[in-house]
Amino acid sequence: MPTKELSSTELHLWNIVENNPNKIANMSIVKLSQFASVSTATIVRTMQKMGYSGYTSYREALKLKSKANSTFSVLNDADDKIRSVITKNEIEMNNTLHNLSYSTIEDSISLTKQAKIVYVFARGLSESIASEIMVKLQLTGKYCEFHSDPNIIKTIARKIKPDALAIFITLNGETEELVAAAKILEKNDIPILTFTTNSSAGIIPFSTLTFIGYQSKTNYFPEYEVRSRLPLQIMTRIFCDAYSVRSDFYKHK
């Protein structure tokens, strides 16, 4: 509804805008002026009467509305095989977010704050994620170590003190040395935070808190253990960002 009554010229412009949303979304104010045969001043005045600060704000609102009412444009262009590849990642992301527990996020932050030292353990392709966690926690001032060697993992686990926190990044939660280390830590009352995609993983009974992501059953490299770590990346990024916010490292301006 207009905030002020439109003149005949302004109404003419508004009708054109409303009937050509896809074209208008990609038009500059000059091109719209030529397209509708009105002045740029008329465009600005019309948008203001319709409740927008100007033409730019109207275009942004139009684009947001268009995105909300459509799927990713790439899905419209891709063939069935590529579409399934893209959709697989979308499903993993959405389902992983649905699995998140707010209380788990807050409790994991509390455990991290209380710990004098954080040990991060991971093997294989999950090591890059663990390395990223280590760097981000170190940036906030938290002393943090990352270990991936199977022998060192079990040795370190026996030496960790109760004032520490252990973080495990494990896709299937069944990696032998990680489960063995978690068992040792749990016996010694060391809090454990685990990120995995397997809700029945062997490591879960020994974990204090668990983030469980969603993993698609589709594997495009079936002969190799190189499944997507996207769910782990999503969960660990949320954990690190949330910790940054709660520890006041990130101060919103």
Secondary structure as GFF3:
##gff-version 3
##sequence-region A 1 253
A	DSSP	alpha_helix	8	19	.	.	.	ID=ss1
A	DSSP	alpha_helix	21	24	.	.	.	ID=ss2
A	DSSP	alpha_helix	29	36	.	.	.	ID=ss3
A	DSSP	alpha_helix	40	49	.	.	.	ID=ss4
A	DSSP	alpha_helix	55	68	.	.	.	ID=ss5
A	DSSP	alpha_helix	73	77	.	.	.	ID=ss6
A	DSSP	alpha_helix	80	99	.	.	.	ID=ss7
A	DSSP	alpha_helix	102	114	.	.	.	ID=ss8
A	DSSP	beta_strand	117	122	.	.	.	ID=ss9
A	DSSP	three_ten_helix	124	126	.	.	.	ID=ss10
A	DSSP	alpha_helix	127	139	.	.	.	ID=ss11
A	DSSP	beta_strand	144	147	.	.	.	ID=ss12
A	DSSP	alpha_helix	150	159	.	.	.	ID=ss13
A	DSSP	beta_strand	164	169	.	.	.	ID=ss14
A	DSSP	alpha_helix	176	187	.	.	.	ID=ss15
A	DSSP	beta_strand	192	196	.	.	.	ID=ss16
A	DSSP	three_ten_helix	204	206	.	.	.	ID=ss17
A	DSSP	beta_strand	209	212	.	.	.	ID=ss18
A	DSSP	alpha_helix	230	246	.	.	.	ID=ss19
###
